[in-house]
Amino acid sequence: MTKPKNEILGMTTVTYKYQITIPKKVREKHKFKEGDTIIFVEEDNRIYLKSSIE
C-alpha cells in the first residue's frame, strides 16, 4: 500500500491573541461550520486538525 502524498491546502497566521483562521479551501473540503469543535492532534512532531465529530 502506498502512502498518500501530502497536499498543502493553505496557510494561516497566528494573531496577537493566538487565534488562527481556517483557510476557505480547508473549511469547504472538510465541511467545517461555525460552532464546530476542532481537535488539535500532535503526531511525530506535527500538528493535525481533526473534527470532533469523526
mmCIF entry with sequence, helices, sheets and N, C-alpha, C, O atoms, coordinates in Angstrom:
data_MODEL
# 
_entry.id   MODEL 
# 
_entity.id                         1 
_entity.type                       polymer 
_entity.pdbx_number_of_molecules   1 
# 
_entity_poly.entity_id                      1 
_entity_poly.type                           'polypeptide(L)' 
_entity_poly.nstd_linkage                   no 
_entity_poly.nstd_monomer                   no 
_entity_poly.pdbx_seq_one_letter_code       MTKPKNEILGMTTVTYKYQITIPKKVREKHKFKEGDTIIFVEEDNRIYLKSSIE 
_entity_poly.pdbx_seq_one_letter_code_can   MTKPKNEILGMTTVTYKYQITIPKKVREKHKFKEGDTIIFVEEDNRIYLKSSIE 
_entity_poly.pdbx_strand_id                 A 
# 
loop_
_entity_poly_seq.entity_id 
_entity_poly_seq.num 
_entity_poly_seq.mon_id 
_entity_poly_seq.hetero 
1 1  MET n 
1 2  THR n 
1 3  LYS n 
1 4  PRO n 
1 5  LYS n 
1 6  ASN n 
1 7  GLU n 
1 8  ILE n 
1 9  LEU n 
1 10 GLY n 
1 11 MET n 
1 12 THR n 
1 13 THR n 
1 14 VAL n 
1 15 THR n 
1 16 TYR n 
1 17 LYS n 
1 18 TYR n 
1 19 GLN n 
1 20 ILE n 
1 21 THR n 
1 22 ILE n 
1 23 PRO n 
1 24 LYS n 
1 25 LYS n 
1 26 VAL n 
1 27 ARG n 
1 28 GLU n 
1 29 LYS n 
1 30 HIS n 
1 31 LYS n 
1 32 PHE n 
1 33 LYS n 
1 34 GLU n 
1 35 GLY n 
1 36 ASP n 
1 37 THR n 
1 38 ILE n 
1 39 ILE n 
1 40 PHE n 
1 41 VAL n 
1 42 GLU n 
1 43 GLU n 
1 44 ASP n 
1 45 ASN n 
1 46 ARG n 
1 47 ILE n 
1 48 TYR n 
1 49 LEU n 
1 50 LYS n 
1 51 SER n 
1 52 SER n 
1 53 ILE n 
1 54 GLU n 
# 
_struct_asym.id          A 
_struct_asym.entity_id   1 
# 
_struct_conf.conf_type_id            HELX_P 
_struct_conf.id                      HELX_P1 
_struct_conf.pdbx_PDB_helix_id       AA1 
_struct_conf.beg_label_comp_id       LYS 
_struct_conf.beg_label_asym_id       A 
_struct_conf.beg_label_seq_id        24 
_struct_conf.pdbx_beg_PDB_ins_code   ? 
_struct_conf.end_label_comp_id       HIS 
_struct_conf.end_label_asym_id       A 
_struct_conf.end_label_seq_id        30 
_struct_conf.pdbx_end_PDB_ins_code   ? 
_struct_conf.beg_auth_comp_id        LYS 
_struct_conf.beg_auth_asym_id        A 
_struct_conf.beg_auth_seq_id         24 
_struct_conf.end_auth_comp_id        HIS 
_struct_conf.end_auth_asym_id        A 
_struct_conf.end_auth_seq_id         30 
_struct_conf.pdbx_PDB_helix_class    1 
_struct_conf.details                 ? 
_struct_conf.pdbx_PDB_helix_length   7 
# 
_struct_conf_type.id          HELX_P 
_struct_conf_type.criteria    ? 
_struct_conf_type.reference   ? 
# 
_struct_sheet.id               AA1 
_struct_sheet.type             ? 
_struct_sheet.number_strands   2 
_struct_sheet.details          ? 
# 
_struct_sheet_order.sheet_id     AA1 
_struct_sheet_order.range_id_1   1 
_struct_sheet_order.range_id_2   2 
_struct_sheet_order.offset       ? 
_struct_sheet_order.sense        anti-parallel 
# 
loop_
_struct_sheet_range.sheet_id 
_struct_sheet_range.id 
_struct_sheet_range.beg_label_comp_id 
_struct_sheet_range.beg_label_asym_id 
_struct_sheet_range.beg_label_seq_id 
_struct_sheet_range.pdbx_beg_PDB_ins_code 
_struct_sheet_range.end_label_comp_id 
_struct_sheet_range.end_label_asym_id 
_struct_sheet_range.end_label_seq_id 
_struct_sheet_range.pdbx_end_PDB_ins_code 
_struct_sheet_range.beg_auth_comp_id 
_struct_sheet_range.beg_auth_asym_id 
_struct_sheet_range.beg_auth_seq_id 
_struct_sheet_range.end_auth_comp_id 
_struct_sheet_range.end_auth_asym_id 
_struct_sheet_range.end_auth_seq_id 
AA1 1 ILE A 38 ? GLU A 43 ? ILE A 38 GLU A 43 
AA1 2 ARG A 46 ? SER A 51 ? ARG A 46 SER A 51 
# 
loop_
_atom_site.group_PDB 
_atom_site.id 
_atom_site.type_symbol 
_atom_site.label_atom_id 
_atom_site.label_alt_id 
_atom_site.label_comp_id 
_atom_site.label_asym_id 
_atom_site.label_entity_id 
_atom_site.label_seq_id 
_atom_site.pdbx_PDB_ins_code 
_atom_site.Cartn_x 
_atom_site.Cartn_y 
_atom_site.Cartn_z 
_atom_site.occupancy 
_atom_site.B_iso_or_equiv 
_atom_site.pdbx_formal_charge 
_atom_site.auth_seq_id 
_atom_site.auth_comp_id 
_atom_site.auth_asym_id 
_atom_site.auth_atom_id 
_atom_site.pdbx_PDB_model_num 
ATOM 1   N N  . MET A 1 1  ? 0.858   -1.183 0.000  1.00 0.00 ? 1  MET A N  1 
ATOM 2   C CA . MET A 1 1  ? 0.000   0.000  0.000  1.00 0.00 ? 1  MET A CA 1 
ATOM 3   C C  . MET A 1 1  ? 0.900   1.241  0.000  1.00 0.00 ? 1  MET A C  1 
ATOM 4   O O  . MET A 1 1  ? 1.826   1.338  0.806  1.00 0.00 ? 1  MET A O  1 
ATOM 5   N N  . THR A 1 2  ? 0.629   2.184  -0.901 1.00 0.00 ? 2  THR A N  1 
ATOM 6   C CA . THR A 1 2  ? 1.433   3.399  -0.971 1.00 0.00 ? 2  THR A CA 1 
ATOM 7   C C  . THR A 1 2  ? 0.886   4.458  -0.031 1.00 0.00 ? 2  THR A C  1 
ATOM 8   O O  . THR A 1 2  ? -0.320  4.553  0.195  1.00 0.00 ? 2  THR A O  1 
ATOM 9   N N  . LYS A 1 3  ? 1.793   5.243  0.504  1.00 0.00 ? 3  LYS A N  1 
ATOM 10  C CA . LYS A 1 3  ? 1.419   6.312  1.424  1.00 0.00 ? 3  LYS A CA 1 
ATOM 11  C C  . LYS A 1 3  ? 0.925   7.509  0.614  1.00 0.00 ? 3  LYS A C  1 
ATOM 12  O O  . LYS A 1 3  ? 1.583   7.908  -0.346 1.00 0.00 ? 3  LYS A O  1 
ATOM 13  N N  . PRO A 1 4  ? -0.231  8.096  0.982  1.00 0.00 ? 4  PRO A N  1 
ATOM 14  C CA . PRO A 1 4  ? -0.741  9.247  0.226  1.00 0.00 ? 4  PRO A CA 1 
ATOM 15  C C  . PRO A 1 4  ? 0.199   10.444 0.346  1.00 0.00 ? 4  PRO A C  1 
ATOM 16  O O  . PRO A 1 4  ? 0.844   10.644 1.375  1.00 0.00 ? 4  PRO A O  1 
ATOM 17  N N  . LYS A 1 5  ? 0.264   11.241 -0.732 1.00 0.00 ? 5  LYS A N  1 
ATOM 18  C CA . LYS A 1 5  ? 1.095   12.442 -0.723 1.00 0.00 ? 5  LYS A CA 1 
ATOM 19  C C  . LYS A 1 5  ? 0.438   13.519 0.121  1.00 0.00 ? 5  LYS A C  1 
ATOM 20  O O  . LYS A 1 5  ? -0.786  13.589 0.228  1.00 0.00 ? 5  LYS A O  1 
ATOM 21  N N  . ASN A 1 6  ? 1.268   14.351 0.713  1.00 0.00 ? 6  ASN A N  1 
ATOM 22  C CA . ASN A 1 6  ? 0.755   15.495 1.463  1.00 0.00 ? 6  ASN A CA 1 
ATOM 23  C C  . ASN A 1 6  ? 0.298   16.558 0.484  1.00 0.00 ? 6  ASN A C  1 
ATOM 24  O O  . ASN A 1 6  ? 0.917   16.750 -0.562 1.00 0.00 ? 6  ASN A O  1 
ATOM 25  N N  . GLU A 1 7  ? -0.769  17.240 0.813  1.00 0.00 ? 7  GLU A N  1 
ATOM 26  C CA . GLU A 1 7  ? -1.279  18.331 -0.007 1.00 0.00 ? 7  GLU A CA 1 
ATOM 27  C C  . GLU A 1 7  ? -1.409  19.563 0.883  1.00 0.00 ? 7  GLU A C  1 
ATOM 28  O O  . GLU A 1 7  ? -2.080  19.521 1.914  1.00 0.00 ? 7  GLU A O  1 
ATOM 29  N N  . ILE A 1 8  ? -0.773  20.648 0.487  1.00 0.00 ? 8  ILE A N  1 
ATOM 30  C CA . ILE A 1 8  ? -0.907  21.896 1.239  1.00 0.00 ? 8  ILE A CA 1 
ATOM 31  C C  . ILE A 1 8  ? -2.207  22.555 0.809  1.00 0.00 ? 8  ILE A C  1 
ATOM 32  O O  . ILE A 1 8  ? -2.384  22.889 -0.363 1.00 0.00 ? 8  ILE A O  1 
ATOM 33  N N  . LEU A 1 9  ? -3.111  22.739 1.756  1.00 0.00 ? 9  LEU A N  1 
ATOM 34  C CA . LEU A 1 9  ? -4.423  23.310 1.458  1.00 0.00 ? 9  LEU A CA 1 
ATOM 35  C C  . LEU A 1 9  ? -4.490  24.801 1.740  1.00 0.00 ? 9  LEU A C  1 
ATOM 36  O O  . LEU A 1 9  ? -5.456  25.456 1.349  1.00 0.00 ? 9  LEU A O  1 
ATOM 37  N N  . GLY A 1 10 ? -3.499  25.345 2.400  1.00 0.00 ? 10 GLY A N  1 
ATOM 38  C CA . GLY A 1 10 ? -3.500  26.765 2.705  1.00 0.00 ? 10 GLY A CA 1 
ATOM 39  C C  . GLY A 1 10 ? -2.554  27.064 3.848  1.00 0.00 ? 10 GLY A C  1 
ATOM 40  O O  . GLY A 1 10 ? -1.921  26.174 4.416  1.00 0.00 ? 10 GLY A O  1 
ATOM 41  N N  . MET A 1 11 ? -2.479  28.342 4.166  1.00 0.00 ? 11 MET A N  1 
ATOM 42  C CA . MET A 1 11 ? -1.641  28.803 5.275  1.00 0.00 ? 11 MET A CA 1 
ATOM 43  C C  . MET A 1 11 ? -2.435  29.811 6.087  1.00 0.00 ? 11 MET A C  1 
ATOM 44  O O  . MET A 1 11 ? -3.398  30.401 5.596  1.00 0.00 ? 11 MET A O  1 
ATOM 45  N N  . THR A 1 12 ? -2.027  30.002 7.327  1.00 0.00 ? 12 THR A N  1 
ATOM 46  C CA . THR A 1 12 ? -2.675  30.986 8.174  1.00 0.00 ? 12 THR A CA 1 
ATOM 47  C C  . THR A 1 12 ? -1.627  31.606 9.097  1.00 0.00 ? 12 THR A C  1 
ATOM 48  O O  . THR A 1 12 ? -0.528  31.073 9.248  1.00 0.00 ? 12 THR A O  1 
ATOM 49  N N  . THR A 1 13 ? -1.972  32.718 9.701  1.00 0.00 ? 13 THR A N  1 
ATOM 50  C CA . THR A 1 13 ? -1.078  33.425 10.610 1.00 0.00 ? 13 THR A CA 1 
ATOM 51  C C  . THR A 1 13 ? -1.702  33.450 12.000 1.00 0.00 ? 13 THR A C  1 
ATOM 52  O O  . THR A 1 13 ? -2.910  33.640 12.143 1.00 0.00 ? 13 THR A O  1 
ATOM 53  N N  . VAL A 1 14 ? -0.885  33.259 13.008 1.00 0.00 ? 14 VAL A N  1 
ATOM 54  C CA . VAL A 1 14 ? -1.354  33.343 14.389 1.00 0.00 ? 14 VAL A CA 1 
ATOM 55  C C  . VAL A 1 14 ? -1.446  34.821 14.753 1.00 0.00 ? 14 VAL A C  1 
ATOM 56  O O  . VAL A 1 14 ? -0.480  35.565 14.583 1.00 0.00 ? 14 VAL A O  1 
ATOM 57  N N  . THR A 1 15 ? -2.611  35.249 15.257 1.00 0.00 ? 15 THR A N  1 
ATOM 58  C CA . THR A 1 15 ? -2.807  36.647 15.634 1.00 0.00 ? 15 THR A CA 1 
ATOM 59  C C  . THR A 1 15 ? -2.192  36.918 17.002 1.00 0.00 ? 15 THR A C  1 
ATOM 60  O O  . THR A 1 15 ? -1.721  36.003 17.676 1.00 0.00 ? 15 THR A O  1 
ATOM 61  N N  . TYR A 1 16 ? -2.202  38.182 17.398 1.00 0.00 ? 16 TYR A N  1 
ATOM 62  C CA . TYR A 1 16 ? -1.652  38.544 18.711 1.00 0.00 ? 16 TYR A CA 1 
ATOM 63  C C  . TYR A 1 16 ? -2.431  37.901 19.850 1.00 0.00 ? 16 TYR A C  1 
ATOM 64  O O  . TYR A 1 16 ? -1.919  37.800 20.965 1.00 0.00 ? 16 TYR A O  1 
ATOM 65  N N  . LYS A 1 17 ? -3.664  37.465 19.589 1.00 0.00 ? 17 LYS A N  1 
ATOM 66  C CA . LYS A 1 17 ? -4.462  36.759 20.599 1.00 0.00 ? 17 LYS A CA 1 
ATOM 67  C C  . LYS A 1 17 ? -4.321  35.239 20.447 1.00 0.00 ? 17 LYS A C  1 
ATOM 68  O O  . LYS A 1 17 ? -5.078  34.479 21.051 1.00 0.00 ? 17 LYS A O  1 
ATOM 69  N N  . TYR A 1 18 ? -3.352  34.804 19.641 1.00 0.00 ? 18 TYR A N  1 
ATOM 70  C CA . TYR A 1 18 ? -3.091  33.381 19.392 1.00 0.00 ? 18 TYR A CA 1 
ATOM 71  C C  . TYR A 1 18 ? -4.261  32.679 18.713 1.00 0.00 ? 18 TYR A C  1 
ATOM 72  O O  . TYR A 1 18 ? -4.508  31.499 18.963 1.00 0.00 ? 18 TYR A O  1 
ATOM 73  N N  . GLN A 1 19 ? -4.978  33.395 17.860 1.00 0.00 ? 19 GLN A N  1 
ATOM 74  C CA . GLN A 1 19 ? -6.077  32.818 17.095 1.00 0.00 ? 19 GLN A CA 1 
ATOM 75  C C  . GLN A 1 19 ? -5.612  32.567 15.666 1.00 0.00 ? 19 GLN A C  1 
ATOM 76  O O  . GLN A 1 19 ? -4.695  33.222 15.172 1.00 0.00 ? 19 GLN A O  1 
ATOM 77  N N  . ILE A 1 20 ? -6.263  31.603 15.011 1.00 0.00 ? 20 ILE A N  1 
ATOM 78  C CA . ILE A 1 20 ? -5.986  31.343 13.602 1.00 0.00 ? 20 ILE A CA 1 
ATOM 79  C C  . ILE A 1 20 ? -7.304  31.302 12.837 1.00 0.00 ? 20 ILE A C  1 
ATOM 80  O O  . ILE A 1 20 ? -8.362  31.061 13.418 1.00 0.00 ? 20 ILE A O  1 
ATOM 81  N N  . THR A 1 21 ? -7.230  31.540 11.531 1.00 0.00 ? 21 THR A N  1 
ATOM 82  C CA . THR A 1 21 ? -8.383  31.405 10.652 1.00 0.00 ? 21 THR A CA 1 
ATOM 83  C C  . THR A 1 21 ? -8.157  30.174 9.787  1.00 0.00 ? 21 THR A C  1 
ATOM 84  O O  . THR A 1 21 ? -7.091  30.022 9.191  1.00 0.00 ? 21 THR A O  1 
ATOM 85  N N  . ILE A 1 22 ? -9.143  29.299 9.714  1.00 0.00 ? 22 ILE A N  1 
ATOM 86  C CA . ILE A 1 22 ? -9.032  28.114 8.868  1.00 0.00 ? 22 ILE A CA 1 
ATOM 87  C C  . ILE A 1 22 ? -9.272  28.555 7.427  1.00 0.00 ? 22 ILE A C  1 
ATOM 88  O O  . ILE A 1 22 ? -10.318 29.132 7.129  1.00 0.00 ? 22 ILE A O  1 
ATOM 89  N N  . PRO A 1 23 ? -8.323  28.296 6.528  1.00 0.00 ? 23 PRO A N  1 
ATOM 90  C CA . PRO A 1 23 ? -8.484  28.728 5.141  1.00 0.00 ? 23 PRO A CA 1 
ATOM 91  C C  . PRO A 1 23 ? -9.760  28.171 4.498  1.00 0.00 ? 23 PRO A C  1 
ATOM 92  O O  . PRO A 1 23 ? -10.206 27.071 4.822  1.00 0.00 ? 23 PRO A O  1 
ATOM 93  N N  . LYS A 1 24 ? -10.327 28.946 3.591  1.00 0.00 ? 24 LYS A N  1 
ATOM 94  C CA . LYS A 1 24 ? -11.590 28.595 2.934  1.00 0.00 ? 24 LYS A CA 1 
ATOM 95  C C  . LYS A 1 24 ? -11.534 27.213 2.284  1.00 0.00 ? 24 LYS A C  1 
ATOM 96  O O  . LYS A 1 24 ? -12.484 26.439 2.397  1.00 0.00 ? 24 LYS A O  1 
ATOM 97  N N  . LYS A 1 25 ? -10.437 26.900 1.609  1.00 0.00 ? 25 LYS A N  1 
ATOM 98  C CA . LYS A 1 25 ? -10.310 25.604 0.936  1.00 0.00 ? 25 LYS A CA 1 
ATOM 99  C C  . LYS A 1 25 ? -10.424 24.454 1.938  1.00 0.00 ? 25 LYS A C  1 
ATOM 100 O O  . LYS A 1 25 ? -11.027 23.424 1.636  1.00 0.00 ? 25 LYS A O  1 
ATOM 101 N N  . VAL A 1 26 ? -9.851  24.628 3.119  1.00 0.00 ? 26 VAL A N  1 
ATOM 102 C CA . VAL A 1 26 ? -9.914  23.602 4.169  1.00 0.00 ? 26 VAL A CA 1 
ATOM 103 C C  . VAL A 1 26 ? -11.336 23.500 4.714  1.00 0.00 ? 26 VAL A C  1 
ATOM 104 O O  . VAL A 1 26 ? -11.867 22.400 4.872  1.00 0.00 ? 26 VAL A O  1 
ATOM 105 N N  . ARG A 1 27 ? -11.954 24.655 5.002  1.00 0.00 ? 27 ARG A N  1 
ATOM 106 C CA . ARG A 1 27 ? -13.338 24.667 5.529  1.00 0.00 ? 27 ARG A CA 1 
ATOM 107 C C  . ARG A 1 27 ? -14.285 23.969 4.571  1.00 0.00 ? 27 ARG A C  1 
ATOM 108 O O  . ARG A 1 27 ? -15.114 23.160 4.988  1.00 0.00 ? 27 ARG A O  1 
ATOM 109 N N  . GLU A 1 28 ? -14.163 24.281 3.284  1.00 0.00 ? 28 GLU A N  1 
ATOM 110 C CA . GLU A 1 28 ? -15.074 23.695 2.298  1.00 0.00 ? 28 GLU A CA 1 
ATOM 111 C C  . GLU A 1 28 ? -14.808 22.205 2.094  1.00 0.00 ? 28 GLU A C  1 
ATOM 112 O O  . GLU A 1 28 ? -15.748 21.413 2.024  1.00 0.00 ? 28 GLU A O  1 
ATOM 113 N N  . LYS A 1 29 ? -13.543 21.820 1.999  1.00 0.00 ? 29 LYS A N  1 
ATOM 114 C CA . LYS A 1 29 ? -13.203 20.412 1.759  1.00 0.00 ? 29 LYS A CA 1 
ATOM 115 C C  . LYS A 1 29 ? -13.652 19.517 2.911  1.00 0.00 ? 29 LYS A C  1 
ATOM 116 O O  . LYS A 1 29 ? -14.101 18.392 2.690  1.00 0.00 ? 29 LYS A O  1 
ATOM 117 N N  . HIS A 1 30 ? -13.530 20.021 4.149  1.00 0.00 ? 30 HIS A N  1 
ATOM 118 C CA . HIS A 1 30 ? -13.852 19.207 5.322  1.00 0.00 ? 30 HIS A CA 1 
ATOM 119 C C  . HIS A 1 30 ? -15.164 19.600 5.988  1.00 0.00 ? 30 HIS A C  1 
ATOM 120 O O  . HIS A 1 30 ? -15.509 19.097 7.057  1.00 0.00 ? 30 HIS A O  1 
ATOM 121 N N  . LYS A 1 31 ? -15.886 20.505 5.342  1.00 0.00 ? 31 LYS A N  1 
ATOM 122 C CA . LYS A 1 31 ? -17.239 20.896 5.769  1.00 0.00 ? 31 LYS A CA 1 
ATOM 123 C C  . LYS A 1 31 ? -17.285 21.403 7.210  1.00 0.00 ? 31 LYS A C  1 
ATOM 124 O O  . LYS A 1 31 ? -18.233 21.115 7.941  1.00 0.00 ? 31 LYS A O  1 
ATOM 125 N N  . PHE A 1 32 ? -16.243 22.173 7.627  1.00 0.00 ? 32 PHE A N  1 
ATOM 126 C CA . PHE A 1 32 ? -16.274 22.815 8.935  1.00 0.00 ? 32 PHE A CA 1 
ATOM 127 C C  . PHE A 1 32 ? -17.294 23.942 8.897  1.00 0.00 ? 32 PHE A C  1 
ATOM 128 O O  . PHE A 1 32 ? -17.377 24.686 7.920  1.00 0.00 ? 32 PHE A O  1 
ATOM 129 N N  . LYS A 1 33 ? -18.066 24.060 9.968  1.00 0.00 ? 33 LYS A N  1 
ATOM 130 C CA . LYS A 1 33 ? -19.069 25.120 10.068 1.00 0.00 ? 33 LYS A CA 1 
ATOM 131 C C  . LYS A 1 33 ? -18.830 25.914 11.350 1.00 0.00 ? 33 LYS A C  1 
ATOM 132 O O  . LYS A 1 33 ? -18.160 25.451 12.273 1.00 0.00 ? 33 LYS A O  1 
ATOM 133 N N  . GLU A 1 34 ? -19.390 27.109 11.384 1.00 0.00 ? 34 GLU A N  1 
ATOM 134 C CA . GLU A 1 34 ? -19.301 27.934 12.585 1.00 0.00 ? 34 GLU A CA 1 
ATOM 135 C C  . GLU A 1 34 ? -19.863 27.156 13.768 1.00 0.00 ? 34 GLU A C  1 
ATOM 136 O O  . GLU A 1 34 ? -20.937 26.561 13.671 1.00 0.00 ? 34 GLU A O  1 
ATOM 137 N N  . GLY A 1 35 ? -19.145 27.161 14.873 1.00 0.00 ? 35 GLY A N  1 
ATOM 138 C CA . GLY A 1 35 ? -19.589 26.457 16.075 1.00 0.00 ? 35 GLY A CA 1 
ATOM 139 C C  . GLY A 1 35 ? -19.039 25.044 16.200 1.00 0.00 ? 35 GLY A C  1 
ATOM 140 O O  . GLY A 1 35 ? -19.149 24.438 17.266 1.00 0.00 ? 35 GLY A O  1 
ATOM 141 N N  . ASP A 1 36 ? -18.439 24.496 15.118 1.00 0.00 ? 36 ASP A N  1 
ATOM 142 C CA . ASP A 1 36 ? -17.847 23.159 15.195 1.00 0.00 ? 36 ASP A CA 1 
ATOM 143 C C  . ASP A 1 36 ? -16.665 23.170 16.160 1.00 0.00 ? 36 ASP A C  1 
ATOM 144 O O  . ASP A 1 36 ? -15.971 24.178 16.294 1.00 0.00 ? 36 ASP A O  1 
ATOM 145 N N  . THR A 1 37 ? -16.444 22.047 16.827 1.00 0.00 ? 37 THR A N  1 
ATOM 146 C CA . THR A 1 37 ? -15.278 21.885 17.681 1.00 0.00 ? 37 THR A CA 1 
ATOM 147 C C  . THR A 1 37 ? -14.215 21.136 16.895 1.00 0.00 ? 37 THR A C  1 
ATOM 148 O O  . THR A 1 37 ? -14.490 20.114 16.266 1.00 0.00 ? 37 THR A O  1 
ATOM 149 N N  . ILE A 1 38 ? -12.990 21.662 16.939 1.00 0.00 ? 38 ILE A N  1 
ATOM 150 C CA . ILE A 1 38 ? -11.880 21.056 16.216 1.00 0.00 ? 38 ILE A CA 1 
ATOM 151 C C  . ILE A 1 38 ? -10.828 20.631 17.227 1.00 0.00 ? 38 ILE A C  1 
ATOM 152 O O  . ILE A 1 38 ? -10.517 21.372 18.160 1.00 0.00 ? 38 ILE A O  1 
ATOM 153 N N  . ILE A 1 39 ? -10.284 19.438 17.041 1.00 0.00 ? 39 ILE A N  1 
ATOM 154 C CA . ILE A 1 39 ? -9.279  18.874 17.934 1.00 0.00 ? 39 ILE A CA 1 
ATOM 155 C C  . ILE A 1 39 ? -7.903  19.048 17.289 1.00 0.00 ? 39 ILE A C  1 
ATOM 156 O O  . ILE A 1 39 ? -7.738  18.816 16.091 1.00 0.00 ? 39 ILE A O  1 
ATOM 157 N N  . PHE A 1 40 ? -6.912  19.462 18.095 1.00 0.00 ? 40 PHE A N  1 
ATOM 158 C CA . PHE A 1 40 ? -5.531  19.542 17.634 1.00 0.00 ? 40 PHE A CA 1 
ATOM 159 C C  . PHE A 1 40 ? -4.825  18.268 18.090 1.00 0.00 ? 40 PHE A C  1 
ATOM 160 O O  . PHE A 1 40 ? -4.795  17.968 19.284 1.00 0.00 ? 40 PHE A O  1 
ATOM 161 N N  . VAL A 1 41 ? -4.256  17.518 17.143 1.00 0.00 ? 41 VAL A N  1 
ATOM 162 C CA . VAL A 1 41 ? -3.584  16.257 17.437 1.00 0.00 ? 41 VAL A CA 1 
ATOM 163 C C  . VAL A 1 41 ? -2.105  16.393 17.074 1.00 0.00 ? 41 VAL A C  1 
ATOM 164 O O  . VAL A 1 41 ? -1.772  16.840 15.977 1.00 0.00 ? 41 VAL A O  1 
ATOM 165 N N  . GLU A 1 42 ? -1.221  16.006 17.995 1.00 0.00 ? 42 GLU A N  1 
ATOM 166 C CA . GLU A 1 42 ? 0.216   16.017 17.691 1.00 0.00 ? 42 GLU A CA 1 
ATOM 167 C C  . GLU A 1 42 ? 0.677   14.588 17.455 1.00 0.00 ? 42 GLU A C  1 
ATOM 168 O O  . GLU A 1 42 ? 0.405   13.694 18.256 1.00 0.00 ? 42 GLU A O  1 
ATOM 169 N N  . GLU A 1 43 ? 1.377   14.383 16.344 1.00 0.00 ? 43 GLU A N  1 
ATOM 170 C CA . GLU A 1 43 ? 1.895   13.066 15.996 1.00 0.00 ? 43 GLU A CA 1 
ATOM 171 C C  . GLU A 1 43 ? 3.217   13.250 15.256 1.00 0.00 ? 43 GLU A C  1 
ATOM 172 O O  . GLU A 1 43 ? 3.280   13.984 14.270 1.00 0.00 ? 43 GLU A O  1 
ATOM 173 N N  . ASP A 1 44 ? 4.257   12.597 15.721 1.00 0.00 ? 44 ASP A N  1 
ATOM 174 C CA . ASP A 1 44 ? 5.580   12.701 15.082 1.00 0.00 ? 44 ASP A CA 1 
ATOM 175 C C  . ASP A 1 44 ? 6.005   14.150 14.888 1.00 0.00 ? 44 ASP A C  1 
ATOM 176 O O  . ASP A 1 44 ? 6.507   14.515 13.824 1.00 0.00 ? 44 ASP A O  1 
ATOM 177 N N  . ASN A 1 45 ? 5.808   14.969 15.904 1.00 0.00 ? 45 ASN A N  1 
ATOM 178 C CA . ASN A 1 45 ? 6.205   16.380 15.903 1.00 0.00 ? 45 ASN A CA 1 
ATOM 179 C C  . ASN A 1 45 ? 5.454   17.213 14.858 1.00 0.00 ? 45 ASN A C  1 
ATOM 180 O O  . ASN A 1 45 ? 5.953   18.253 14.428 1.00 0.00 ? 45 ASN A O  1 
ATOM 181 N N  . ARG A 1 46 ? 4.276   16.774 14.450 1.00 0.00 ? 46 ARG A N  1 
ATOM 182 C CA . ARG A 1 46 ? 3.407   17.520 13.532 1.00 0.00 ? 46 ARG A CA 1 
ATOM 183 C C  . ARG A 1 46 ? 2.059   17.717 14.208 1.00 0.00 ? 46 ARG A C  1 
ATOM 184 O O  . ARG A 1 46 ? 1.647   16.910 15.041 1.00 0.00 ? 46 ARG A O  1 
ATOM 185 N N  . ILE A 1 47 ? 1.385   18.783 13.848 1.00 0.00 ? 47 ILE A N  1 
ATOM 186 C CA . ILE A 1 47 ? 0.066   19.062 14.410 1.00 0.00 ? 47 ILE A CA 1 
ATOM 187 C C  . ILE A 1 47 ? -0.978  18.889 13.316 1.00 0.00 ? 47 ILE A C  1 
ATOM 188 O O  . ILE A 1 47 ? -0.833  19.420 12.215 1.00 0.00 ? 47 ILE A O  1 
ATOM 189 N N  . TYR A 1 48 ? -2.022  18.146 13.626 1.00 0.00 ? 48 TYR A N  1 
ATOM 190 C CA . TYR A 1 48 ? -3.133  17.914 12.711 1.00 0.00 ? 48 TYR A CA 1 
ATOM 191 C C  . TYR A 1 48 ? -4.404  18.485 13.321 1.00 0.00 ? 48 TYR A C  1 
ATOM 192 O O  . TYR A 1 48 ? -4.565  18.491 14.542 1.00 0.00 ? 48 TYR A O  1 
ATOM 193 N N  . LEU A 1 49 ? -5.301  18.962 12.476 1.00 0.00 ? 49 LEU A N  1 
ATOM 194 C CA . LEU A 1 49 ? -6.631  19.378 12.917 1.00 0.00 ? 49 LEU A CA 1 
ATOM 195 C C  . LEU A 1 49 ? -7.587  18.248 12.588 1.00 0.00 ? 49 LEU A C  1 
ATOM 196 O O  . LEU A 1 49 ? -7.488  17.618 11.535 1.00 0.00 ? 49 LEU A O  1 
ATOM 197 N N  . LYS A 1 50 ? -8.509  17.999 13.497 1.00 0.00 ? 50 LYS A N  1 
ATOM 198 C CA . LYS A 1 50 ? -9.456  16.904 13.308 1.00 0.00 ? 50 LYS A CA 1 
ATOM 199 C C  . LYS A 1 50 ? -10.814 17.343 13.820 1.00 0.00 ? 50 LYS A C  1 
ATOM 200 O O  . LYS A 1 50 ? -10.912 17.976 14.871 1.00 0.00 ? 50 LYS A O  1 
ATOM 201 N N  . SER A 1 51 ? -11.847 17.013 13.091 1.00 0.00 ? 51 SER A N  1 
ATOM 202 C CA . SER A 1 51 ? -13.196 17.318 13.542 1.00 0.00 ? 51 SER A CA 1 
ATOM 203 C C  . SER A 1 51 ? -13.526 16.439 14.742 1.00 0.00 ? 51 SER A C  1 
ATOM 204 O O  . SER A 1 51 ? -13.190 15.255 14.761 1.00 0.00 ? 51 SER A O  1 
ATOM 205 N N  . SER A 1 52 ? -14.176 17.011 15.731 1.00 0.00 ? 52 SER A N  1 
ATOM 206 C CA . SER A 1 52 ? -14.546 16.220 16.910 1.00 0.00 ? 52 SER A CA 1 
ATOM 207 C C  . SER A 1 52 ? -15.722 15.299 16.611 1.00 0.00 ? 52 SER A C  1 
ATOM 208 O O  . SER A 1 52 ? -16.072 14.454 17.435 1.00 0.00 ? 52 SER A O  1 
ATOM 209 N N  . ILE A 1 53 ? -16.332 15.453 15.445 1.00 0.00 ? 53 ILE A N  1 
ATOM 210 C CA . ILE A 1 53 ? -17.492 14.638 15.060 1.00 0.00 ? 53 ILE A CA 1 
ATOM 211 C C  . ILE A 1 53 ? -17.064 13.276 14.527 1.00 0.00 ? 53 ILE A C  1 
ATOM 212 O O  . ILE A 1 53 ? -17.858 12.335 14.553 1.00 0.00 ? 53 ILE A O  1 
ATOM 213 N N  . GLU A 1 54 ? -15.832 13.146 14.045 1.00 0.00 ? 54 GLU A N  1 
ATOM 214 C CA . GLU A 1 54 ? -15.355 11.882 13.456 1.00 0.00 ? 54 GLU A CA 1 
ATOM 215 C C  . GLU A 1 54 ? -15.393 10.748 14.437 1.00 0.00 ? 54 GLU A C  1 
ATOM 216 O O  . GLU A 1 54 ? -15.026 9.623  14.096 1.00 0.00 ? 54 GLU A O  1 
# 
